[in-house]
């Protein structure tokens, strides 16, 4: 499978001068390559359209139960170990 991603190359001075415009025009999957004297030094990629999927509630409700003892205070020796005593 081949992915054709558009890459635009600009030199540092051009990028500094017009960065807002380049970022506004950048589409999902496109990359902006920033060059120093035509040598690539950095890559900027659009994050638009890359939202994480919504999580479903109750996904692990069948995985088991939490015992009541889970909510009880920890023993003193374990608390001391956490505090570095």
Buried (B, 14 or more C-beta within 10 A) or exposed (E): EEEEEEEEEBBEEEBEEEBEEBEEEBEEBBBBBBBEEEEEEEEBBBEEEEEEEEEEEEEEEEEEEEEEEEEEEEEEEEEEEEEEE
